[in-house]
Amino acid sequence: MDNRENRLIESFTTVGGVLLLFGAAVFITGWDYAPFIYLAGSLMFAAGQFADRYTGDDKIIKRLRFQQVLGACFLLLTAALMFADGIHSMLLTDNTMAPGLRSFLLGLTRKNNWIVTLSIGAVFELYSSFRLDHISKE
């Protein structure tokens, strides 16, 4: 990749990360637009992660890059779960669905499940970024 593409990927990742942080922090306050801000940030961040390719032969770097992509997928899943509150309320009033499926979906869309996926994604991203930084300094 040339320098221009690297700067574009880096700026997507940085702006997306800031929007991720802001959206997650504001979501706790109950602001209606917070999930949309988080969604925009997660899409930008994931686009930056997916576009950043490693073409070398080092197995450790390949594993760490896979962990970064997996972390970005968890951050995207977090965005979906942030919108699950509306689905949860709808499921509470819908009695026409099969009881097993309804119970599974109610458990999946419980209010704070997004925190779990956000934490998993953050751990993957932090660990792999620190390890990649350490490996690049060697």
N, C-alpha and C positions, 0 to 999 in steps of 0.2 A: 504494500500500500504506500501511496505517496504521503507527503507531509500534510497536504490539504485534507485528505481523507482521515488521517489520524486526528487532526484538530477537530474535525466535524464529529467523529465518534467520541472524542474526549468531551466536547462541549455538550453533546446529547446526554452522555452519562452524568456529567456534573449537574446540568440543569434538571435532569430527571431525578437525580438524588436529592436535590434541594426541594423539589416539589413533593417527592416521597415523604421526606421528613416533615415538611409543613402540613401536608394532607393528613398524615398519621397523628401529628400533634393536635391539629384542630379537630379531627374526628371525635376526639374524646369530649370536646365541648358540646357536641351535638349539632354543629353547624351543618345545614343541609347540603352545602356545596363541597364539603370536605372530601367525600368519596370521589367526586369528579376530579378534584385537584390531585388526589392520590392516584387515580386511574391514569391521568395524563402523565404524571411523573413515572409511574411504573411502565407505561408504554415506551416513554423516551429512554428510560434506563435500560429496559430489556432490549430495545432496538440497538442501543450502544453496545450492550454485552454480546448480542447475537452477531453484530457486524464485525466485532473485533476478533479476528481469526489468528490462530497460531498454526504455522505450516512446518514447524521444525520437527525433530525426531525425539525430543526429550519427553519421556513418559511422565515425569513428575509435573512438568508444565502442562502437558495435555490433561492430566487428571485435575489439576487446579483450575484450568479453563473450563472443564466440564462442571466442576463444582460451582464456578461463577455463573454459568448458564443455568444450572439447576436452581441456584439461589434466585436468579432473575425470574424463573418460572414460579417459584414460591411467592415472590413479590407480586406477580400477576394474579396468582390465586388469591392473595390477600385482597386485592382490589375487588375481585368478584365477591368475596365474603363480606366486604364492607357494604355491598348493595343487598346483602341477604336479609337485612332487617325487614324490608318490605315483603319479601317472600315469606319470611317467618310469620308475619301477621296474617298474611293471606292463608297460610297453611293452618293456622289456629282456628280459622272460621270455616275451612273446607272439610266437610265430613264425608264427601263422596269418594275420596281416594282410598285405596287399599290401606288397611291399618299398618302393615309392616313398612310399606313405602313412606307413608305419612310420618311414622315415627322416625325413620332414617333421615328424611328431609328436615324434620323439626330439629333433630340433633345436629345436623350439618349446618343449619342456618341459625343456630343459637347466637345470641348477641356478641359474645367475645371470642368466637373461634378465629377471627381474623388476627388476633394477637399471637396465636400459636404459629400460624403460617408466616407472619411477619418476623417473629423471633427466629424461626428456622432459616428463613431466607437471609436474615441479617447475619446469623452465625456463619452460613456458607460464604457469603460475600466478604465478611471481615477476615475470616481465616484464610481464604484463598488470596485475598489482596495482600495481606501481610506476608504470607509465604512467597508469593510471586515477587514482592518487593525485596525480600531477603535473598531469594535466588538470583535476582538480577544484579544485586550488589556483589555477589561472589565472583 
